């Protein structure tokens, strides 16, 4: 694997251009800012669904393949909280900034990230069995002791928390629209501290082998924890004997 400082500058410019293109397509993005799709059924697998929405998931579907999880997304019964490509773009851009400042060369392509690292972060969003919004308990982030959602193990066994926010309507508590959330737990020794929350923008997309819940753009970084991702990349670069920048 080869890295270079100059590529980082090019990559940031490309990301900026992509961001401008995405903002110009705001009307298309609004498709996801609701509680679900008019027609929730998609003929095909979870991976087929991602492939069919390249504007949002072109990069994510590539990560599925780079992680070696293609067969799972095609054939196993799964629930996938799908982050959009922009969360991957922000992850790589900020990871490269950190690596550059720490004296490391930067990531040129998604293929530069090893399979095991992609799998580690991709499977945070993946769960066994096909679950819809109705299958998850209530969560109120202001009243966690009363409405905590519920803890679940992700595909590879990472403890996560999932719940449904019951929003207010005209001052009446819990009677408004319902929004699904997924929470990353940074420290399992303190399972209710410092959660990183991912809000679902469109829920209950039913495919042939599972359910997809699309995360909103408020989900900042693919993999939730950018510090841990950078640490994993540093460890990988060091293990490969890749030369650091002067």
Secondary structure, 3 states (H helix, E strand, C coil): CCCCHHHHHHHHHHHHHHHHHHHHCHHHHHHHCCCCCCCCECCCCHHHHHHHCHHHHHHHHHHHHHCCCHHHHHHCCEEEEECCHHHHHHHHHHHHHHHHHCCCCCCCCHHHCCHHHHHHHHHHHEEECCCCHHHCCEECCCCCCCCECEEEECCCCCEEEEEEEECCECCECCCCCEEEEEEECCCHHHCCCCCEEEEEEEEEEECCCEEEEEECCCCCCCCCCHHHHHHHHHHHHHHCCCCCCC
